[in-house]
C-alpha cells in the first residue's frame, strides 16, 4: 500500500516534538537526584571558638575562594619516620586498612650507592627498627612522606569521565564521592599513586590536604601532628608564613616527577636524587 | 657501578607504592577491548562485502553483521561489572566531563549500536517481509516494526535498500574504527603508565581488533557449518584468510614496533618496561603472545599463502590459525591491561595479580560474559537466518 497523505490524527511533527519533550524531561529527572552539593555553608565566615587560628587570614572574614593560594612543603631532612602523620590521617578519614591517603617511605643507601626503599603498612607503625630483610652495609637512611601533589595540570581531573574529581578555585583537587562511578581511571592517571578505590564506598579517594580544616583556619591533620615540622602548610597570601618564606627564599625546592608536566603544589625540601 | 653517576642507576628493589599493590583494572577491562575488537573485526568483513563489493565474502557477510551485533550488545556488560558504582553509569552520558577520554564511550557506543542495528534491519528486510507474511501475532508485530511496515520488495525498493546499506556502512566504518581506536586511546592517554602512553596504542588496538574479529568469523563459520553438516565455501575462507593475514602482519608489526621503540628510545622508564617484559610478563608476552600465538600463525599463514593445499586442509588450517589468533589477541589485551598495571609508579618494583575464580570480575564471570553473546547470537539466528543460501534452500 502506498501512503499518499498522513491521516490528521497522526501528526508526525507533533509526535516528534512530544518524544523530544519527554526525552528532555526524562533526562532532567535523571540529573536532578544526582546532587551537586550545597556549598552555601562554605560562604559563611567560620568562627571556631576555643580553637587556635593556625592559618591566619581565614577566619572571621568572607573566604574569597579565588584569591586564596596555599602550598605544602615537605622537609625531608626533618622527617624522622615516626608515622604520626599517617596515624592522624587514618583517624581523620577512617581510611580502610591497606589503603593510604598519605604514607612515609624509608630510603636506605649502601656504600655502593644502591637505594633500597620500603614502606611497610604505609609507615603507619613508624620506623622503629632497621630493615632486617636486606643484608647491606647501611650508609644512610632517610624518610620521604608522600601525599597528594595537588597538581596544576591535573591528570586525575582530566580523565574523570563524570567530573567527580575537580579543582577548586583555591587550588585543591577534591573528590565528590556522591558522583564518582568508581571506574578507577583517575587511579591509573595519577603519576604519584595518591589515589585508591575505597573498598567500602567503592569510590575513588585521595588526600585533600584536609580542605575542611583549612577552610576553618586549621592546619591539615598530618601537619598538625608532625613533631619535627617536616610537613609545612600555609597560605601564600601571608608573607609571614613559613611556606611563603621557603618558597620565595633562595633554598632549593623540588617537585616529584617534574617530567610528567603536572606542576605540583607539593614541594620537597632536601629531596635527594633518589626520591621519585 | 659507575662512580660518575651516583644515584642515577635505578635499582629495582621491588618497592611497590602502597596504593599500587592493588590491580584496579582487572579481567573485565581485559574483556572490554576484546569484545569491542571482535565487533570491529566482524564489521570489517560485513563492510568488505556490502561496501567494497568483495563478492567472495557473501557467505559470511550476513553472519558477520549478526555476530558484530551480538557482541556489541554485550560490550557494556564488563564495564558495568567493573564499575564500583554501576548504578551511576548514566552519569557518564548525562554529565560527561568533556576533557575525559572515557566520557565519550557512551556516545560512540550508542552511535555504533544504532548504525549496526539499522544495517542489520535493512540487510534482513526481505527475510522479515517474508516472515511477516507467514506469521501472525507478536512475531508479525515484531516483523512489522523491523520492516518499518513496508512490504515493498520491488527491484526499485531493493536498490534503495542497497544504497541505504552502503551509506550506513560508509558511516559504520569510521564509527567502528573510532570505537576501537578510542578504546586504545583510553590506555594510550594515560601518561603515568609508560607502557600505555604511546600514540601507537590506538593503532595496535585497531589492527588487533580486526585480527580477532576476522578470526572469530572464520572459526565460527567453519565450526557452525561443520556442526550443521553444510558445505564450507572455499573462496570465502581464502578471502577471509588473506584479509586476516594483512591485518595480522600490521598488528604484529606495530606490537613489535612499540617494544622496539621503548628499547631504542631508552626513556627514563625504560628499565621498568624492559623489566616488565623480561620479568613478570616474560611468559605471557614473549612465550605466549609472541612465540606461540604469533609465530605459529605467521608460519601457518605463510604456508597457506604460498603452498597449494587441498580445500579440507586449507579449512582445517584456517580454523587452527583463527583459534590461535583469537587467543593471541586476548593475551595481548591481558598483557597491556594487566601487565601495564603490574609496574608500580615507584619505578622500583612490580606488583602481582591473582585472578579470582568467584568474584564480580573473576574467571567464572569472564566465561559467563563471553557466553552471553553466543546465546544472543543463537536467538538472533532464529529470527535472522545466518547464511545467504538458507533462504534459497527453504524456497
HADDOCK unambig.tbl for C-alpha pairs under 7 A between the chains (distance, minus, plus):
assign (segid A and resid 31 and name CA) (segid B and resid 94 and name CA) 6.75 0.50 0.50
assign (segid A and resid 99 and name CA) (segid B and resid 19 and name CA) 5.89 0.50 0.50
assign (segid A and resid 100 and name CA) (segid B and resid 18 and name CA) 6.94 0.50 0.50
assign (segid A and resid 100 and name CA) (segid B and resid 19 and name CA) 6.43 0.50 0.50
assign (segid A and resid 113 and name CA) (segid B and resid 6 and name CA) 6.38 0.50 0.50
assign (segid A and resid 113 and name CA) (segid B and resid 7 and name CA) 6.09 0.50 0.50
assign (segid A and resid 114 and name CA) (segid B and resid 11 and name CA) 6.43 0.50 0.50
assign (segid A and resid 115 and name CA) (segid B and resid 11 and name CA) 6.47 0.50 0.50
assign (segid A and resid 116 and name CA) (segid B and resid 13 and name CA) 6.00 0.50 0.50
assign (segid A and resid 117 and name CA) (segid B and resid 15 and name CA) 5.83 0.50 0.50
assign (segid A and resid 118 and name CA) (segid B and resid 15 and name CA) 5.87 0.50 0.50
assign (segid A and resid 122 and name CA) (segid B and resid 18 and name CA) 6.06 0.50 0.50
assign (segid A and resid 158 and name CA) (segid B and resid 99 and name CA) 5.43 0.50 0.50
assign (segid A and resid 158 and name CA) (segid B and resid 100 and name CA) 5.51 0.50 0.50
assign (segid A and resid 159 and name CA) (segid B and resid 99 and name CA) 6.54 0.50 0.50
assign (segid A and resid 159 and name CA) (segid B and resid 100 and name CA) 4.10 0.50 0.50
assign (segid A and resid 159 and name CA) (segid B and resid 101 and name CA) 6.18 0.50 0.50
assign (segid A and resid 159 and name CA) (segid B and resid 102 and name CA) 6.91 0.50 0.50
assign (segid A and resid 160 and name CA) (segid B and resid 97 and name CA) 6.78 0.50 0.50
assign (segid A and resid 160 and name CA) (segid B and resid 100 and name CA) 5.74 0.50 0.50
assign (segid A and resid 161 and name CA) (segid B and resid 92 and name CA) 6.00 0.50 0.50
assign (segid A and resid 161 and name CA) (segid B and resid 96 and name CA) 5.77 0.50 0.50
assign (segid A and resid 161 and name CA) (segid B and resid 97 and name CA) 5.10 0.50 0.50
assign (segid A and resid 161 and name CA) (segid B and resid 100 and name CA) 5.14 0.50 0.50
assign (segid A and resid 161 and name CA) (segid B and resid 102 and name CA) 5.41 0.50 0.50
assign (segid A and resid 161 and name CA) (segid B and resid 103 and name CA) 4.39 0.50 0.50
assign (segid A and resid 162 and name CA) (segid B and resid 91 and name CA) 6.03 0.50 0.50
assign (segid A and resid 162 and name CA) (segid B and resid 92 and name CA) 5.27 0.50 0.50
assign (segid A and resid 162 and name CA) (segid B and resid 95 and name CA) 5.87 0.50 0.50
assign (segid A and resid 162 and name CA) (segid B and resid 96 and name CA) 4.88 0.50 0.50
assign (segid A and resid 162 and name CA) (segid B and resid 97 and name CA) 5.15 0.50 0.50
assign (segid A and resid 162 and name CA) (segid B and resid 103 and name CA) 6.95 0.50 0.50
assign (segid A and resid 163 and name CA) (segid B and resid 96 and name CA) 6.92 0.50 0.50
assign (segid A and resid 163 and name CA) (segid B and resid 97 and name CA) 5.17 0.50 0.50
assign (segid A and resid 181 and name CA) (segid B and resid 83 and name CA) 6.28 0.50 0.50
assign (segid A and resid 181 and name CA) (segid B and resid 84 and name CA) 6.08 0.50 0.50
assign (segid A and resid 181 and name CA) (segid B and resid 85 and name CA) 4.80 0.50 0.50
assign (segid A and resid 181 and name CA) (segid B and resid 86 and name CA) 6.54 0.50 0.50
assign (segid A and resid 181 and name CA) (segid B and resid 88 and name CA) 5.64 0.50 0.50
assign (segid A and resid 181 and name CA) (segid B and resid 89 and name CA) 6.42 0.50 0.50
assign (segid A and resid 182 and name CA) (segid B and resid 83 and name CA) 5.23 0.50 0.50
assign (segid A and resid 182 and name CA) (segid B and resid 84 and name CA) 4.14 0.50 0.50
assign (segid A and resid 182 and name CA) (segid B and resid 85 and name CA) 5.56 0.50 0.50
assign (segid A and resid 183 and name CA) (segid B and resid 83 and name CA) 4.92 0.50 0.50
assign (segid A and resid 183 and name CA) (segid B and resid 84 and name CA) 6.33 0.50 0.50
assign (segid A and resid 184 and name CA) (segid B and resid 24 and name CA) 6.56 0.50 0.50
assign (segid A and resid 189 and name CA) (segid B and resid 190 and name CA) 5.42 0.50 0.50
assign (segid A and resid 189 and name CA) (segid B and resid 191 and name CA) 6.89 0.50 0.50
assign (segid A and resid 189 and name CA) (segid B and resid 192 and name CA) 5.59 0.50 0.50
assign (segid A and resid 190 and name CA) (segid B and resid 192 and name CA) 6.33 0.50 0.50
assign (segid A and resid 191 and name CA) (segid B and resid 192 and name CA) 4.55 0.50 0.50
assign (segid A and resid 191 and name CA) (segid B and resid 345 and name CA) 6.44 0.50 0.50
assign (segid A and resid 192 and name CA) (segid B and resid 345 and name CA) 6.56 0.50 0.50
assign (segid A and resid 193 and name CA) (segid B and resid 19 and name CA) 6.04 0.50 0.50
assign (segid A and resid 193 and name CA) (segid B and resid 20 and name CA) 6.56 0.50 0.50
assign (segid A and resid 193 and name CA) (segid B and resid 345 and name CA) 6.65 0.50 0.50
assign (segid A and resid 196 and name CA) (segid B and resid 19 and name CA) 6.18 0.50 0.50
assign (segid A and resid 202 and name CA) (segid B and resid 84 and name CA) 4.69 0.50 0.50
assign (segid A and resid 202 and name CA) (segid B and resid 85 and name CA) 6.41 0.50 0.50
assign (segid A and resid 203 and name CA) (segid B and resid 84 and name CA) 6.19 0.50 0.50
assign (segid A and resid 273 and name CA) (segid B and resid 7 and name CA) 6.39 0.50 0.50
assign (segid A and resid 274 and name CA) (segid B and resid 7 and name CA) 5.88 0.50 0.50
assign (segid A and resid 276 and name CA) (segid B and resid 346 and name CA) 6.58 0.50 0.50
